[in-house]
Amino acid sequence: MREKLIGEEGVKLLSRFKKLAIAVSGGRDSMALLDWFVSSGEYGGEFFAVHVNHNLRGENSDADCELVRDYCREKGVSLRVYSEDVASFCKQGGYGLEQGARLVRRRIFKELTQSGEAERIVTAHHMQDFAESVLMHVFRGSGIDGLCGIREDDGTTVRPLLHTDRKEIESYIESRGVKYRDDESNFDDSYTRNYLRNTVMPMIRKAYPNLDGSLAVLARQAGHARSYIEGNSPRPTVGDGEAVLDISALYQPEAIASASIFKALEAIDARVDCEGVHIDAVKSLKDKKTGTRVCLPHNVEVERNKDKLYFYRREQKDYGEYAYSDGSFRIGGREVAVAEGKGANYFDADKIPADAVIRTRREGDRFKRFKGGEKSLGDYFTDKGYPLHLRDNVPLIASGSEVLVICGVEISDRVKTDENTKNVRHIEINCRD
């Protein structure tokens, strides 16, 4: 008799999609999930396997990868392998290894779904993972969103095993004879989740044997409340690498204000590891002046600018410099092109000095407004209400400290066209990365 791994609800969830990618680490849970797709016949669409080698465990990481390769080769399953330098990624971004590995996987999964190669990524999170997630969010001081636990379908990932007990997975593996590898790092209690899984939850289950079921009930009730709150909370506008939320959202009831902040963070893929204390910090901006910023995990900042809140990832300043000419230039995270004819920010090319360069702003820069007076570039930005976080990497055309064109914003009065203009140029500029 074949062991039942995925119940009716999980099968219904998977049947919504015609092409899926199965995330397979080589561990017990993901190998059971992949084997179910191969052998059960209950999923009628297309699927392929995805393995992310984090390169954190030397030969053991490679052995995990080979196990997955061997299984896929034997069963005729298409496999996509990603080899990632997670250690360097964590060092550059200031992440812990657990956080960094999760972020790398999320990026890969999002790329696969956004490209259309798969409608969803299927992961092997099970009932105990769900309970751990809820409890961990409680310990972190999470809001109602965290109490809902892991979503069955978050738009990128689906999790059909959330109603499956870990013991059922172990029984399936044994009955099917599926090979797997244990990740030795799962037994290292220096990782927060491992300590919760290996030490804390077994102790709680001794006193409360139905812990997992009770947390599931709590999550379900929280989910009903979340659905109502999300339906009534303001949404941010999104574009150019940032999310913008009206300050009025912070004056809504607490739950609705929090939901609006979470929506803005999700819009820039910055929801991970933001806790109650961070949401409170954002809410405090309603009583702060323009230009006040708060810092959140993973280089995320929120800035108040008049009646708007800007959510973004902090960028490194671009110190590049190019001699002015026609053509395209990479500066400030943008592709800037100087092209012939009229268009946005058009100007008289013959009025551009020979020493002009394309660069970002510097101390002492000044700007003479179109049909206006001259002032420091910083004062111009302030008068314009231009957000602080965008100022350092705005592409400029400048001669010495004189700014002639603020690309995508305004040209200087000194380079405006007139009846004698013969050579007209304009600026074409794309969004930031």
N, C-alpha and C positions, 0 to 999 in steps of 0.2 A: 504493500500500500504506500503510495507516494505521500510524503508529508506535505501538508498545506502550509505554504509560507505567506502568501498574500491573500487577505480576505476579500470578500465581495466589494467592500468600499474601496479598497486599494485598486482592484481591477477596474472598477468604474472610473476611478481617477485617471488611470493610465490610458483607458480607451478613448479619452477625449483627444488624444494626440496621435498623429500618424507617423511621426519620426522622433525618436528619443535617443539621447546619449546616456549611457550608464556609467556613472563615476565609480571606478573600481580601484581600490588601493592595494588589493591583495590580501586584506584582512578577512576575517571570518564573515562579517556582515555583508560586505560588498561582493564577496565571491558567491555567497548564497544568493544574493539578489541577481547577479549575472547568470548564475546557473538556472534560476527560475525562468528568466527570459528565454534562455536557450532551450530548456527542456519541457516547460509546462504547456506551451501552446496556447496560453490564455491571452497573450497579447498579440494582436493581429497586424500591428504596424511594423515599420522598419526601425532598426536600432543598431547602434554601434557602441563600442566601449571606449572610455577615456581614462587614461592613467596619468596622474601628475607625479613625477619624481621630484621631490623637494630637495634631493641631494643633501640631506641633513644627517644621514646615518651611514655614510660610506657604503661598504659592501652590502649591508643589509637593505639599503634603499634600492640598490641595483638588483638584489635577489627578489625583492617584492615585484619589481618591474618584470623580471624574467618569468616569474610565476604567472603573472597576468598574460604575458606574451604567449607562453606555452599553452595555457588554457584556450586562449582565443585562436591560436593556430590549430589546435586539435579540433575545436568545435566550428571552425570556419567563421569566426566573428571578426568583423572589421575593427581594428584597434587604432586609436590615436594616442600617441605618447608625447607628453610635454616634459622636457627636462629643464628645471628652473633652479637658479641660484638664489634660494630663499634666504640664506645667511647674509649675502650681500644686500639683498632687498631690505632686510630687517635693519641692517647696520645703517644704510642710507636713510631710511625713513624713521628710525628710532622705535621700531616695533619689537615686541617680544616674538620669539620664534613661533609660538602658537598663533598669535595674531597675524604675523606676516604670512605664514603658510595659508591661513584661511583667506586672507586678502588676495593672495596669488591665485588660489583656486577660484575665488569669486570672479576675478577678472577673466580668467580663461572661460569659465562657464558663461559669463555674460557675452563674451565675444562669440562663442558658439551659437548662442540663441539669437543674438542680434544679427549675425550673418545669415541666419536662416538654415544653417547646417543641421540644427536640431530645434524642435519646438520647445523642449524642456530638457534639463539635465535631471536624471533620476539618481537620488542618493539613498543610502541604506540606513538612515536614521530610524531607530525603532522606539518602542514604548518607553524604555528606560532612558534613552537619550532625551526624549520629550520631557520626562519628569525632571531630569537633571537641569535641563534648560530653564524650566520654570523656577526651580529652586535657586539656581544661580542668579537669575534676574531678581528674585526676592532679596537675596543677600547683597546685591549691588544697589538696592534702592530703586529698582526700575519702576516705571509707571505702568499703566494698564496694558500697554503694548507688550511689555516684557512678560506680564502674567499670562498672556495668550500662548506663550511657548512657541515652538517651531511650527510654521505654517505648512499645511499639506502642499500648497501651491503658492509660491511667492512671485510668480511671473517669470522666473528663471529656472527654479528648481522645484521638482515634485518629490514627495516622500511617501511612497505607498506602504511603508512598513511601520508607520507611526502607531498602528493598532496591533502590531506584532510584538509579542514578548520575546526577550532575548533567549529564553529557554526554547522557544519554538524554532529560533534560528539555529541554535546548537543541535537540536533534534534533526532539523532538515540537513544540516551539514553532515551529521553522522550517517543518516540513512542514505544519503546520496553519495557519500564518499568523496565529497568535494575537498580538494586541497586548498589550504590557506596558510598564511604566515602571520604570526603575532608580532605586532610592532612593540619592541621592548620598551619604547618610550611611554607606552600606555600604562606601565607599571611604575613610572617615576612620579611620585607624589609631589615633587616640586612644581609640577604643573597644576594650576588651580582646579581645572576640570577633573584631572586624575584624582586629586585629593578628595574632591567631592564624591566622585564615583566609587573610589576604593575604600574610603575611610568613613566619610560623613554619612552617606546614604545607607550603608549597611547598618550603622548604629541606629539611625532613625527608624528603619524598617523593623528592627527588633521590637520597638515600642508601638509602631504603627504599621502593621503588615500591609495595609491597603494604601500605603503612601502614594504609589504610582497612580492608582485609580482616583484617589482624592485630589491629587494635583491636576489630573485630567478634567475632573468636574470643575475645579476652580478656573482652569484655562478656558473651558467651554463657556462658563458664565462671563468671564472677562471678554471673550470674543464677541458675545452678544452686545455688551456695552461698547466695545470698540467699534463695532459696525455702525452703531447709532452715532457715536462721537465723530467718527471719520466722515460720515455723511453730512455732518453739520459744521465741519471745521474748514476755515479758509485754506485755499491751495496757493502755493507759490507760483510765480512765473519763472520759467527756466530757460536759460540760454547763455551762450558764451562762457561756459564753465562755472556758472553760478546759479543760485536760486534766490529769488527776491520775494520777500514776504512783507505785506503791509503791517506797519506797527500796530494797527488796530486789532490784529489777531491776538496780541498779548493782553488786551483788555477784555477778552472773552472769558467765560468761566474757565477755571483752571484746567479741567480735562480737555476742553476744546483748544485752549492755547497750547497745551503740550502736544496734542495731535498735530496741530499746524506746524510746530517746530520739527516734529519727527518727519512730516512730509517733506519739509525743506531739506532736511539732512539726507533722506532717502533719495531725493532728486539729484544730489551730487555724490551718491554712493558713499555717504559718510555716517550711516546709522550705526555701524558696528562700534561697540564699546562706549557709546554715549549713555551715561547713567543719569539718575535723578539730579545729582549735583550739577551736571552740565546743563540740563534743561532749565534748572533754576537760574543759572548764570545768564542764559539767553533771556529769560523772562525779565531779569533785572534791567535789561537795556531800555525798557519802557520809561524808566526814571532817569536815564542818562542823556547826556548831550550828544549832538552830532559828532561823529568821529570816534566814539567809544567802541572798543572792540573786546570780545571775550575769546579766549583760546580753548579749543576742544581737542580731543584726541586726534592723532594722525594728521597733524598740520592743518586742521580745519579751524577757521576763524569765522566769527559772525560780527559784522560791523553795522552800527546804526548810522544811517545817513538821512537826516531829516525824518520823514515819516516812513522810511523803508528799512528793512533788515536785509543785509546781503550775507548769504552763506557761501563760502568758497574755501578752496585749499590754498594755503599760503604759497606763493611762488618765489623762487629765487630771482633776484634782479638780473636782467640781461645787460652785460656791459659791452656787448658787441658794437662795432662801428663799421660803416661802409661808406665809401666815397659816393656822393650823389651821382646818379645817372639813371637813364631809363632801364627798366628791367625789374626783376623780382628779388626780394631780400627777405631773409629769415631774421626777425628781430622781435624781441618781447613775446615770444611764443606765437607770433603771427606771421603769415606770409603777406608781405607788403609789396605792391607793384606800382611803379611809376609808369603810366601809360599815356599815349598821345590822345589829344582831344578833350572835350568837356566830359565831366562826370562828377562824382563826389569829390569835394575839396579840389576843384580845378584852379590853376594858377598860371602866371606868366613865367614860363621856364627860363626866359632870358634874364629875369630878375634874380635868379638863384646864383649866388656868388660861386666862384670857382673852388673855394675851400669848403663848400657845404658838404655835410655828411648826414647819413641816416643813422640815428642812435636813439637811446632812451634818455630820460631827463638827468640833469646834473645840477649840482649846487650852483646857484648864480644865474640860472637860465631866466631869460626875460622874454615877454611876448607882447607884441603890439596887435591888439584885436582888429579884426576887419571893421573898418570905419569906427574905430574906437581908440582909447588911450593905451599906453604902455604900462605894464606892471610885471611883477615877478610871476613866473609860471605857477608857483605854488598858490599865490593869491588869485590868479586866474581860475585855477581848478576849484578853489574854495568858493569863489563867487559863482562859478558854474554849478556848484553842488556835485562835483565829480567825486565818486567814492575814493577814499584814501587807498584802498587795496589795489586799485587799478592804475594809480598814477605812475608808479615806478617803471612799468613796462609798456607805457603808451609809446608807440613809434613816433619819432619826430624827424623833421628835416631842419637842420640847424647850421648856422655859420657862427663859429665861436659860441658865445653864450646867447646869441640871438636866435630864437625859435621862429622859423618861417612857416612851418606847417605842423600842426598837431594832427597827425593822421587819423582820419575817421571822426574828427571833431571840428576843426576850424583852421582857416589859413590866416596868415598875418596880412595886415593891411599893406605891408611892403611888397608883397608879391601878387597883389590882385591884378586881374586883367583890365585893360583899358582899350581905347580906340587904336592904340599903336601896337597892341599885342600881335605877334606873329606866330609864336610857338606856345601852344596851350598843352598843359599836362594835367592829369588828375590822378588821384590815389585810389587804388583798389586794395581792399583789405579784407582778410577772412577772419573767422572767429578764432579765439585762442584755443590751444590744444585742450 
